[in-house]
Amino acid sequence: MSALHCADPDLFSFELHKRMHAARGSQAAHPAFELHVALSLRRGDCLAVLGASGAGKTTLLRLLAGLTPADGGHIHAFGRCWLDGARSLALPTRKRRIGYVFQDYALFPHMSVRGNVRFALRRGAPERLADELLETVGLSALAGRRPAQLSGGQQQRLALARAIAAEPDLLLLDEPLSALDAGLRRSLQDELIALRRRYGLTTLVVTHDPGEAVRLAGRAILLEGGRIVADATPAELFGGRGEALTLGGRVLDVEAGADGPLYRIDADGRTLLARAADGAALAPGSMVTLVAERWTARPVPLTPPQDAAAPRTSPG
Ligand SMILES: Nc1ncnc2c1ncn2[C@@H]1O[C@H](COP(=O)(O)OP(=O)(O)OP(=O)(O)O)[C@@H](O)[C@H]1O
């Protein structure tokens, strides 16, 4: 067995340590920031990564991507070893089979929209995959444009299509929809749910939006000072909801969501996407009552700080 092979082909698990010093090369006794995180996910899980500014969310994604070198730990990714600190093994980013969308999109400015996606295709992948992805994210008509000729929302769609074109084992999304207005955000969330379902993508998504975490992810962690202080479902994490509004509606159609069916509902002429609170199976045409809830501004940790040395597995 090669040193690059690790046991379970459906498991993504890691334990990462990183000390950040205020100045590059500084060896001060006390680092400005220290991250210590361990976690296990199953293939296809979607994990929301939450936490205040400076909690370590971007650092965690960069460590997983290999864009920031870890000081120690390991990453076992679907039967392969990306990082083994004990053996000084660290696969470079390009060999980790990740797709990532960071806040600045990092699109290639000199390439067309189609060129950006084609460039990301794996060797031997059919070129029509690029066109399929552009269609999925609604950019077919703009395929010949340059990124600079796209709106912010269109650039985010392109970044997403490009990340998925590489057929990644792991999708890393750092506030991928943050620059969008509520309507566009909703429709891109729908696209993301559909793309994750179609390609069976294991995903980590950094978000500050409780509703987005609930819609996209089956599990969420809350980071504080570089450590996991809560690990639960997003709905559990955002406790203290206050009931605000009740209205009637009718189910238009059903689609699969990250953790159960999502119902597209017509409510007084507005189309909403909702989940059945009691897990009931609803058919198109069913009449329903919608209860709108106001989320608390800050997530409430339900569990004591997790021992980072003891990763747990969740069906997520
Ligand atoms: N290159 C770096 N050198 C030194 N310290 C850094 C570096 N990058 C980040 N840090 C520090 O690491 C800590 C975590 O930063 P990180 O960007 O991961 O936070 P975050 O949770 O993503 O925050 P935000 O929500 O504001 O993006 C912060 O204290 C930050 O100042």
The ligand as an ORCA input file, in Angstrom:
! r2SCAN-3c Opt
* xyz 0 1
  N      -1.478     35.404      6.920
  C      -1.738     35.601      8.207
  N      -0.762     35.906      9.077
  C      -1.010     36.101     10.382
  N      -2.244     35.977     10.928
  C      -3.257     35.695     10.112
  C      -3.073     35.478      8.712
  N      -4.281     35.175      8.159
  C      -5.176     35.221      9.168
  N      -4.570     35.520     10.333
  C      -5.205     35.629     11.639
  O      -5.830     34.387     11.925
  C      -7.072     34.600     12.594
  C      -8.177     33.885     11.839
  O      -8.360     34.531     10.574
  P      -9.430     33.997      9.514
  O      -9.257     34.797      8.270
  O      -9.289     32.526      9.420
  O     -10.798     34.344     10.258
  P     -12.291     34.216      9.723
  O     -13.041     33.461     10.763
  O     -12.295     33.662      8.340
  O     -12.742     35.750      9.715
  P     -13.704     36.563      8.708
  O     -15.117     36.122      9.029
  O     -13.464     37.995      9.106
  O     -13.283     36.269      7.292
  C      -7.252     36.108     12.695
  O      -6.837     36.499     13.995
  C      -6.325     36.651     11.651
  O      -5.875     37.927     12.025
*
